[in-house]
Amino acid sequence: MNTDTHAAHADGHHHGDDHAHGTFSTYMLGFVLSVVLTAIPFWLVMSGALPSKQITALVIMAFAVVQIVVHMIYFLHMSTKSENGWSMMALIFTIVMVVIALSGSLWVMNHLNSNMMPMHQMTGMK
């Protein structure tokens, strides 16, 4: 690089650096949201506030999806404006993968429970 080119870049501008950077307040908002989105499902399970285990599992799954989106927006700085919209495509891909992973996990756990825990062993009958 010659000195003229180097001097032109010495003004502190980085070409192509249009990434979103978080501020202290956005990080704190993300942190508070993540704490709340963790504490509410914990409280739901520990208190038994919802009448059914299935409803509790669905509510916890919804909170998990929302928390992943919060992390992607507030900590990974994904938005529709950054990187020409590719971050939004990554967000959509992540949401699809999370839904597949959560529903697959629940399906596997349900079948493990029904196939590995026969009813006569659970009730104590022989």
Stockholm file with secondary structure:
# STOCKHOLM 1.0

chainA/1-126         MNTDTHAAHADGHHHGDDHAHGTFSTYMLGFVLSVVLTAIPFWLVMSGALPSKQITALVIMAFAVVQIVVHMIYFLHMSTKSENGWSMMALIFTIVMVVIALSGSLWVMNHLNSNMMPMHQMTGMK
#=GR chainA/1-126 SS CCHHHHHHHTTSCCTTCCCCCCCHHHHHHHHHHHHHHHHHHHHHHHHTCSSCHHHHHHHHHHHHHHHHHHHHHHTSCCCSSGGGGHHHHHHHHHHHHHHHHHHHHHHHHHHHHHHHSCHHHHHTCC
#=GC SS_cons         CCHHHHHHHTTSCCTTCCCCCCCHHHHHHHHHHHHHHHHHHHHHHHHTCSSCHHHHHHHHHHHHHHHHHHHHHHTSCCCSSGGGGHHHHHHHHHHHHHHHHHHHHHHHHHHHHHHHSCHHHHHTCC
//
